[in-house]
Amino acid sequence: MESATSILFEIGKYTVKPIKRQVSYLFHLNTIFNDLRKAKEELVSIQAIVQERVERARMNTEVTEIIVQEWLTNVNQVVADVHTLENKIEENKKSRNYRFPKWIGRYKLSKEATQKTTTIRKLHLEGNFTQVAHRAPTPGIEIFMSSDFEMFESRKMTFQRIMEALCDNNSYSIGVCGMGGVGKTTLVKEVHKKAKESNLFNDIVMTTVSLTPDIRRIQGEIADQLNLKLDEESSSARANRICLRIKSVEKILIILDDVWKDVELEVIGIPFHDDHKGCKILLTTRNDHVCNLMDCGRKIPLNFLSDKESLALIKKIACIIDDYPPLNDVVMKVVKECKGLPIAIVTVGKALARKPLNDWKWSYVRLKRKTKFCFLLCSLFPEDYDISIEELARYVMGLDEFGTITCLEEARNEVRVIINNLKDSYLLLESNRETHVKMHDMVCDVALWIVSKGENEFMLRVCTRLEKNENFDSMTAISLMTSNPEHLPNKIACPRLKILLLGRNELDFSEVSDTLFAEVNVLKVLSLRLKFLSSQSLNLFSNLRSLYLAGCNFTNIYSLGKLKRLEVLSFYHCRMDALPNELGELKNLRLLDLMRCDQQNPIQPGLLQRLSVLEELYIVKDSFKDWDDEERQAKRCNVKLSELSSLSRLIVLSLHLSLTRVPIGFVFPNLQRYDISINSFYGYHIFTGHQIPEYPYSRILRIINLDASSPNAFKLLFRSVEYLLIDSCGMEYLIDIAGGNHAVMFSNLVKLSLQNLSCLRTICQGPTHQLTFSNLIVLDLNYCRLLTELLSPVVAQSLGKLENLKLSNCDALKQIISKEDRTLLHSQNQHICLPKLRILEIVGCNQLEYIFPMTVARGFPQLETLRMSKLPQLKQVIGHEDEGEVVDGNDVILSKLRWLILEDLPNFGTLYRGTCSSMWPSLEVLKVVNCPEMKSSFAADLEANMQALGKKLKVLHVEGRLCDIALLLLTQGLLNLEDLGINNCEELEELFKPAGFLSQGNYQDELLLSRLTVSRCKRLRKLFTLTIAQSLQKLRFLNIDSCDELEHLITQDDQILPEAHLQHTFFPRLVDVSVNECNKMTCLFPVTIADGLLRLRRVEVKGASQFVEVFAQKDERDGQIRKDVLLPKLKYLTFTRLPRLVNLCPRNYHFTLPSLCRLDLDVLTCPDITDRFTSALDDVVHVNGEVKLQFLQLVLFLCVKRILQIDEKEELACRAHNDSSSKTLSNENASLYTTIGHYWTGYFCSWNND
């Protein structure tokens, strides 16, 4: 009896709980629903945090981790599913059936809600990312390739000699020598390009050494191109890090341009000769002797161009025709003056392109006086230096060579015009940064030669180094930006010196002697980059007008008050205790720059107010977060914001503050340029993520996390603002112009971004005729959940310059252009046109049924991108059922449309309401996914565009009924198709048909397809025929999911492809293969093609019940001979739910996997695996096909922890087959990867916790 009771008790224990759970689904819907809603809200909060981290990383040019992208995608999907489920639950609550609830529906909803809650909680745990992104690889030198390179006969021979030397395994160092300007840099850039195209090296790095090598800069440039982060401070530690990185590359080319003397490669971190035989050095130099010093095995001279070549080059550059003899005679004289130097020919040719004969008398003398002055000033900077235009302008202001100027802004604008003229004349070059320029070293040599003569009208005589016993009496300008500290004397006697530039960065000079400046009494401009600077040094500069201090540390700077003539004062990246009160004595100060200045104590009250003539103020640093509103100021000794408003001459302001609300009187009526940010992350463009200039060249306003009333304080700036970001503020409207007369708002606005404004109901409160967006280019709204209408028709008509419109997650938005006044426009036969709109993206706006009314039907002549995603109510893009008019008659031609993406639109029918077709002659990307109500008219549009799509289309993702048209396109040939996705095509049996797919384009040798995704094609039997497979030389990603009938990837006709026929290389660029739920598939590839998979990085196979082997061997005789296969790039292997899986490689095959870093193998669902994985001391993983074993054998060696690794301190006891003893491997020697350990725990592995 007791036994029976015990049995019944056990049965009850395992049955009552499930029954109780099932019953709870009926009676606890509200509780389950509340749990779901709470879990969803928590998930959305976590998502917002992760998304913010991702955005920060994106702004820092980092690449989001794939696992983070997948998590965000999953979260979006789950949140959307929960939203749908919530609607169903609400409907169920309201529904009654003869006074009884729908119990079956309630049960299903409760169960589904419980499952969603479980999924959400799992996402909670997964969302705790330690890292969301990694640094993106920097672009190579190819983006800076010269377009002026001509492969003349003299260059062709030199080029071929260099390429031959690079291909010679016994040649480690090649030197290209020739006179300055002969074209060495341009030539090696072409070598860089050709070597990269030919895949001669795994990596290619190019950097400029110059006359005075800056080791840290060179190291930084090499590290950037190798995507290496250098955290070390010392140059030796950085060199060691670079050396390790270079040694990790099998074959690497390092190009050192402009080498002047013997360079110690080990100081930079470049291994050489026996240290790394895969590293080759290609250097350029003006001196043949340098090639000997650098032990160059090959010296290749580059000579001048012949007269014939020079003439041909200048005619091409200057666009000269041959039938004009007078000009040809002059050109020939110019060519002879250029002495066969390509740089001289190109510079002169570009300057004189399409100019009349008289303009060919151009020379330096012809430059205007001020232009000459700026040109000569640029020569003060080192070779290949990024010259800041702003810094240059401040020097010009201090030297007072432009005569009387009304304001600094006037002088700055004149300098910008001059710089542009010099660039147009090719005397200055573009820099990588928009706000900087460069001067070619040969042009710099010419400028220095001019000033060295001492005969120029500015009395400007320059020296760039101090020699012993040299007389400096006549020197008016000295640049010591590249000198070493030990080369400085204790004192320099320069009675005429006007400008002194000392130090390139603060690491060059820790400090200098106070007596150094004892006899420089007339100095007007001083630039110091020192680590330490004493107050006594500043006492000597009574005539100083411009002082630029960078990276300096101050203990006190009270003597600043003695610089009575000072007009420009710049502290950049400086550290100080506090700004001294004596600063207020600088009555002539017109510019104060505290950019990124680290100040320990707040600015004293009244200090800025005393600078009565101040025109420009730059304060950007978190240390100024103590600035706050008036009430809190009463409790603090800090400067009041209202002081700034009292500066009547202030016209330029850069101000970044942390505030909760803006005080009264925060008004700047005279500002011409500004960058004002409240609670904003500094330094990145509010729309593009690109870094903005540190000194504002426009009018930027960022407002984040302020109360509802604070933005009204900026109403005056709304009239002039060009870039406006408002984020997380409690406002109900952007601007209130109701009642009274108001100036036209936002007429200068170029870019507007409204983010996370949960209370925003309308853009404008009041009559919209006073609101115009006539200069708006970008409009971006996100998470404005109460906004129901965006623009009135009157305002929409002003959007003549709008190029980019992005709306996302505006849940209540029903109309982009409101119905107000729309009837009036129609009666007046007026149409709304967006003539410059290029990008239209709408995502997650749940109430939108259409995008634009009929009046905008033909108003998109420039539209390039149309993306509609996650719009559950959307029925068409143009038109609404309430409108009587439809678009009929002529086709709507979207001639510029390149991207058409329609995703997750459950009610979407067609683009236009009516019977017309739309034409897309330029379409390159077409994605139509999860649009179940798509009407036949859209399919008709697709057919009508068939011919154009065949020529242009690069990306095609379709599903369901549109697959038939996609297959028709494939049979006709898609010449440029790179990405193909086919989903849910139930009738599809064969994807590619060679008879049509290859013959149309007549390109049998190679297709452009690089990514293929096929999913839920239940009847698909054939994927690649032999002919197609041989043509897919560029395929990189292959993803097959839920294709029940698919047995093999490669077939020939109706038979499985015999291995004897696989003689060609298949899939040489294949990187990633994923197969999921293909239950009839037995293998992935024939083993005979394995040797060609040199770039394969990841293989994943899941849920294939008949899958036996990854690489199949059909001919048993091949298994009698041992064969070696190398997969050099394979890093990730995943196998799960494969009950018949026997091996990765066939019997007697030996696979070597030198890069493998992760193996996920679920032996519980893959019980028959026979391969043996081993790791030797060289860290290389080997896989051997064995005779069938009862259990998986795992042989671990000392260095296996790179692959099988855990963080815990447990030890693993691994029992080998038929071995009763346990061998314990400590964590120092080997340990299983956590996920593998969990898969294998209890099967043949056990954890020891003692």
Sequence and secondary structure as in RCSB ss.txt:
>XXXX:A:sequence
MESATSILFEIGKYTVKPIKRQVSYLFHLNTIFNDLRKAKEELVSIQAIVQERVERARMNTEVTEIIVQEWLTNV
NQVVADVHTLENKIEENKKSRNYRFPKWIGRYKLSKEATQKTTTIRKLHLEGNFTQVAHRAPTPGIEIFMSSDFE
MFESRKMTFQRIMEALCDNNSYSIGVCGMGGVGKTTLVKEVHKKAKESNLFNDIVMTTVSLTPDIRRIQGEIADQ
LNLKLDEESSSARANRICLRIKSVEKILIILDDVWKDVELEVIGIPFHDDHKGCKILLTTRNDHVCNLMDCGRKI
PLNFLSDKESLALIKKIACIIDDYPPLNDVVMKVVKECKGLPIAIVTVGKALARKPLNDWKWSYVRLKRKTKFCF
LLCSLFPEDYDISIEELARYVMGLDEFGTITCLEEARNEVRVIINNLKDSYLLLESNRETHVKMHDMVCDVALWI
VSKGENEFMLRVCTRLEKNENFDSMTAISLMTSNPEHLPNKIACPRLKILLLGRNELDFSEVSDTLFAEVNVLKV
LSLRLKFLSSQSLNLFSNLRSLYLAGCNFTNIYSLGKLKRLEVLSFYHCRMDALPNELGELKNLRLLDLMRCDQQ
NPIQPGLLQRLSVLEELYIVKDSFKDWDDEERQAKRCNVKLSELSSLSRLIVLSLHLSLTRVPIGFVFPNLQRYD
ISINSFYGYHIFTGHQIPEYPYSRILRIINLDASSPNAFKLLFRSVEYLLIDSCGMEYLIDIAGGNHAVMFSNLV
KLSLQNLSCLRTICQGPTHQLTFSNLIVLDLNYCRLLTELLSPVVAQSLGKLENLKLSNCDALKQIISKEDRTLL
HSQNQHICLPKLRILEIVGCNQLEYIFPMTVARGFPQLETLRMSKLPQLKQVIGHEDEGEVVDGNDVILSKLRWL
ILEDLPNFGTLYRGTCSSMWPSLEVLKVVNCPEMKSSFAADLEANMQALGKKLKVLHVEGRLCDIALLLLTQGLL
NLEDLGINNCEELEELFKPAGFLSQGNYQDELLLSRLTVSRCKRLRKLFTLTIAQSLQKLRFLNIDSCDELEHLI
TQDDQILPEAHLQHTFFPRLVDVSVNECNKMTCLFPVTIADGLLRLRRVEVKGASQFVEVFAQKDERDGQIRKDV
LLPKLKYLTFTRLPRLVNLCPRNYHFTLPSLCRLDLDVLTCPDITDRFTSALDDVVHVNGEVKLQFLQLVLFLCV
KRILQIDEKEELACRAHNDSSSKTLSNENASLYTTIGHYWTGYFCSWNND
>XXXX:A:secstr
 HHHHHHHHHHHHHHHHHHHHHHHHHH HHHHHHHHHHHHHHHHHHHHHHHHHHHHHHHTTEEE HHHHHHHHHH
HHHHHHHHHHHHHHHHHHH  BTTB  HHHHHHHHHHHHHHHHHHHHHHHHT  S  EEE     GGGG  S   
  HHHHHHHHHHHHHHH TT  EEEEE  TTSSHHHHHHHHHHHHHHTT  SEEEEEEEESS  HHHHHHHHHHH
TT     SSHHHHHHHHHHHHHTSSSEEEEEEEE S   HHHHT   GGG TTEEEEEEES HHHHHHTT SEEE
E     HHHHHHHHHHHHT  TT HHHHHHHHHHHHHTTT HHHHHHHHHHTTT  GGGGG  GGGS HHHHHHH
HHHTTS TT  EEHHHHHHHHHHHT S   S HHHHHHHHHHHHHHHHHTTSSEE SSTTEEE  HHHHHHHHHH
HHTT STT   EESS  TT   TT SEEEESS  GGG  S  B TT  EEEE SSTTT S   GGGGTB TT  E
EEE  SB  HHHHTT TT  EEEEES B S  GGGGG TT  EEEEES EES   GGGGG TT  EEEEET EES
S   TTTGGG TT  EEEEE GGGTT   HHHHTTS S  THHHHT TT  EEEEEE  SS  TT   TT SEEE
EEES  TTB TTT  B  SS SSEEEEEES  TTGGGGGTTGGGT SEEEEES   SEEEE  SS    BSTT  
EEEEES TT  EEEES GGGB  TT  EEEEES TT  EEE HHHHHT TT  EEEEE  TT  EEE STTHHHH
HHTT     TT  EEEEES TT S SB GGGTT  TT  EEEEES TT  EEE  TT S  B SS EE TT  EE
EEES TT  EEESBS  EE TT  EEEEES TT  HHHHHHHHHTHHHHHHH  EEEEEGGGHHHHHHHHHH  T
T  EEEEE  TT SBS  HHHHTTTTT TT     EEEEES TT  BSEEHHHHHH TT  EEEEES TT   SE
EETTEE  GGG  S   TT  EEEEES TT  EEEEGGGGGG TT  EEEEES TT  EEEE   GGGGGS EEE
E TT  EEEEES TT  BSS TTEEEEETT  EEEE TTT TT   EEEE TTS EEEE  S  SS  EE  TTG
GGTS  SS  EEEE  TT  S EEE TTT    HHHHHHHBTTTEEEE  
